[in-house]
Amino acid sequence: MVSKEDFKDAYQLLDWEEAGVIEEYVKQKEKRIKELEELCSEAMGEQPKEWRDRFRKLLKK
């Protein structure tokens, strides 16, 4: 059965979608994934310790 809370959650998602919040969140996540992919491809030529240090630094952002 659908509760009153379920409707509140659904309306909140619709509000966020209309405000562009969800789209902006997705764009930020896609940008973050691209940064991590670039870091990993650059790291292939580096020593393991350097790779770990750079990856940890990026993850802390």
N, C-alpha and C positions, 0 to 999 in steps of 0.2 A: 504494500500500500504506500502511496505517496504521501509524505508528510508536509506540513506547512514549511518546515525548514528546507526541504528539497526545493520548494518553489522559491524561497528566498535565495538559495544558492544559484538557481537557474537565472533568476533576474539579475543577480550580481554579475554573473558571467556575461549576460547580454549587455549590461551597462559597461563593463570593461571592454567588450568587443566594440561597442559603439564609440567609446572614447579612444580606441586604438591601443589600449594597454596591452592586449594579448599580442597584437601584431608587433608592437615594439619589443615585447619580451622575446618573441621568436627571433626577431632580427638580432637582438643582443646575443642570444644563445648561438645563432648561426655564426656570428662574428667570432665568438669565443671558440667555437669548434674549429673555425678556419685558422685562428691563431695557434691553437694546439697542433693542428695538422702541419702548419709551417714549421713550428718548433721541432716536431718529431722528424720531419724531413731534413732539417738543418742538422739535427743531432746525430743523424746516421754516420756522419763523418767525424764526429767528436769522440773523445775518450769517454768511457762510461761515467766517471765521476763528474765530468763537466756536464754531461747530459742530465744526470740526476739533479745537479744544482740548478741548472736553468729551468728544468721542468718544475721543480719545487717552487722556484721564484714565481713562475707564471701562475701556478695554481693558487698562490697566496693572494693574487689580485682580487 
